[in-house]
């Protein structure tokens, strides 16, 4: 089922509206391309959805404004709504129930916004089938006047695509802008766990903000003394745990080696019946004849006492006899 066709607001009233002052350029937008602006809070939420599960995809709907400024077409994305239960064996399938839930969220959280595109997040290898994405675009989002925001959760890369000349083409650049965006905050608070302010996409340099009358970007708060102490203590405890585990592993290895040595000694001891002191002029053969009545045990005595080759014991030497 295709989404309800919102009226695309490309009227004269849009031409007097100003673009967001606080924005940062991503890539290199081209004059001939569609101009896309994505609000920072919505953008951060989209990335968070993609990284929630690295084994599959997540699908959403983009809401905002569709404008015409002179001959330049512009899309401002101020919200990202998760489309639940639209994946059937990794195939995107919007049903009437799906759209009913999406419209309900739009009416509750974004009553003044229109659908301007859709969102697809997940590991990159699941985001490569652009033919299937083109079909989803045509079947559910009216083809060319909507965009697709893709977020690769593995490579941490984002791209914006639009429908042109019967194919999905990637924009060479777009803009991220900052706004208070209470609608998006209320949506996340009402449907998802709130994203802490310090985890939002924050521009690294103030110089990257454009436009007059710019505001200071929100500064992440420093952790309190308790949390700094907690983090430091956690690091020390982690190091101690690693050292303890390594020490235990060495003790276990030494214990096993000692146990094996004792077993070997027990085996040797069990094979020895007595100790004999060699007398002057005796040989291994004469000792065997003396104790066993034959010379069959010569090699056994030689091995038991570590005698090499034809070596004979000396007078007074102790011999272990089997």
N, C-alpha and C positions, 0 to 999 in steps of 0.2 A: 504494500500500500504506500502510495506517495504521500509526502507531508502536505498538510493543508497549505494552499497557496496564499501566502501573505502578500499584501500589496507592497510592491517594491517602491520605496519612497525616493523617486528620482525627480522630484518636482522642484519648482523655483525656490521653495522655502529652504531647501538644503544649501543653496548656493551662498547664502549669507552666513552659514554656520562656520565657526572656526574649528580648525583641527587642534588636537591636544598639543599644548605647549611643551609639556614635559615628556619627551619621547627620545628613544634611542634607535638608531638605524641598524638593522641586521642585514648583512649582505649589501648589494648595490641595486636598489630598485631602479627599473628602467621606465622612461617616460611613456613608452607604448603599452606598458603593462597595467593591470589592475593595481590600485594602491590599497594596501591592507595595513590596518592598525589593530594591534591586539593588546588589551589592557593587561598590565603586569600580574594582577591578582588572578585573573582567569588563566593566564599563561602558566603561572606556577601551579595552579590546580590541575591543569591538563598534564603537566609533567609528573605531578604526584600520582595521578591516576595510572599513568603508563608504568610507573615503577612499583606499583602496588603488587603486581604479580608478573614475574619474569617468564612464565610458562605459556601465557596466552595473551589475547588482545582485549582491549577495552574500547568501547564505542561511545561517542557522545554527539551532542548537537551544539552548534555555535549560535548564539543570539547576539544581536546588536543592531546596527544601522547600515542601510545601503544607500549611498549618496551619489549624486552627480554634481561635480564642481566644474562648471563649464563643460568641456568635453572629457573630463577626467572622471573615471568611475572609481569610487572609493567604498571600502567596507571597513567598518569599525566593529570589532568584536569585543563585547563587554562581559560576556558570560559563556561558560562551558557547562552544559548539563550532561550528566552521565545517562546514557540510554541503557537501561537494565534489561537483561534477558533477550537481547537481540541476536546473540550468537548461537547458532545451531551447528555443532561440529565445526567450529571455526568459520562458519559462513554467516555473513551479516544478513539478517532477515527481519525487517521491520514489519510488525503486525499492527492491527487496529488497537490492541491492548497497549503495545509499546507507545504508539503515538498518543493514545489517551493519557498515559502517564507523563509523557513529555509536555503535552499541552497544559496538563494540570500544574506542572512545575513552572511553566512559563507564566501562566495566569497568576500564580501565587508569588513568584519571586521576581519575574521580569515582565510585568504587565505592559510596559511601553516599548518592548523590544520585539524584533522580528527574527525569524530564523534566517541566518546568513551563510550557513554552511554546516559541516559536520567534522567530527574529530575521530582519529584512529590512532591508538597508542599500543605499544608492545615491542617485543624484540624485532630487530630489523628484518630477519628472514621471513617474518609473517607479514611484512608490510610491502613486499616487492611486487605483488600481483596488481599492476596498475590497470589491466584490462577488467579485472573484477571490480576494482574501485571505480572505474568509469561507469560500469553497469549500475553499481549502487548509487552513484551520483545521478545518473539519468532516471533510474526507477524511483528514487525516493526524494531527490532534492532539486528536481526541475532543471538539471543540466547546467547551463552556462552561467547563471547568475548566483551561484553558490561556490564557496571555497572548501577545501579540505586541509585541515591541519593535521600533520602526521608527526608523532613523537616516537623516536627510537629509544627504547628504555635501556638497551645495551650500549649503544654508541653515544648516548646522551646527545642526540642530534634532533633538530626540529626542521620541518620544511612546510611551506604553504603551496598548495597546488590549486589550479583553476582549470576549468574546461574551456579549451580553445581548439578550433579546427579538428573537432571530433576526437580529441585526445586529452589526457590529463597532463598539464604542463606545470613544471615547478617554477614559482616566482623566483627571480634572481635576488629579490630583497623585500623586506617588509619592515614594519616599525613596532616596537614595544613602547607603550606609553603608560604613565602612572596616573591613577585617579583614585579617589576615595573608594568608589565602587561598593557602596553598602549593599546593593542588590546581590552581588556575588558573595559577599561575606555572609549575608543572611541565608543564602542558598546552602552554602557549605555548613553553616551552623545548624541548619534545619535538617540536612540530609546526610552529612558526612562529619567526620571529626575535623574540627577547625585546624587549619594550617597556621602554626605560629608565625607572627609577623616577621621574625628574624629569618625564617626559611624562605621568604619570598625572593623572587629574582630581584636583586638590588644592583643598580648600575655602579660599576666600580669607581668611576671618576665623575665628579660633579661637572667637569668640562664637557661630558658627553650629553648633557641635558641641553635641549635647544629651546629657543623662544624667549621672549621677554616675559618678565613677571614670574619667572620660574620659582618653585618652592624648593626648600631643602628636602632632600629625600629622607625618609624615616631611617633613623640610626638604630641598629640592633642594640638592645640593652646589654651591658656587661653582666655576667653572672654574679650573683650575690656572693659575699664572703663564704657563706655556708657551702654553696655549690662549688666554688673554687677549691675549698678544702676537700669537698667530697671527691672531685675529679682527681686532685693530687693524690689523695689517699688511695683511690681506686687504682691509679697507676703504680704506686708502691706495692700494693697488695698483689697486683698482677705479676710484677717482677718477682716478688717473694714466692708466689705460687709456682712460677716457672722453675725457680731454683730448687724448691722443695721437690717438685716432680722429677727434675733431673737427678737430684740426690737419691731419691728413692729408686729410680731406674738403675743407677750405678750400684746401690746396695743389693738390689735383686740380682744383678749380673754377677757381682762378687760372691753372693751367697750360693748361686747356682754353680759357679766354678769351684768353690770350696766343697760343696756337696759332691761334685763329680770326683774331686781329688780324694776325698774320704772313701767314696765307694771303690775307687781303684785300689786304694791301700787295703781295704777290707777284702777285695778279691785276691790280692796278692797274699795277704795274711792267711786267707782260708786255704790257699794252695800249698802253704809251707807246713810241713809236719814237724821239722826239727832243724836245729842249727848244729853243724858239725865243724870242729876245728881240725884243719888239715895237719897231718903228721908228716915228718920228713920222708921224702921219697915217694909220697902217694901221688897218684894221678886220678883224673876223673873216672877213668875206666876201673881202676882198682877200688875206688870208693864205691862205684856202682856194684861191683862184684861183692864187696863187703856187705852192703846194705840190701841189695836186691837180687843177688845171685846171677845177674847178667849185666850187660853193658847197654841195655836199651834206654836207660834214663840219662845217658851222657849229655845228649843235646838239651834235654829238659833242664838239667842242672846248669848247663852252660848259659841258657837263656834266662833262667831264674836269677843268676848271679852276674849277668851282663859280661860274660867272658867272650871275647871275640876270637874268631878263627880257630886256631889250634892251641890257644892260650890255655895253660895249665895253672891251677892254683898253687900258691906258695905255701911253705910250711908255716903254721900258725894262723893262716887265713881262715875266717869264718865263712862257711858255705851254708846257704839255705837249701835244704833237701826237700823235694816234693813228696 
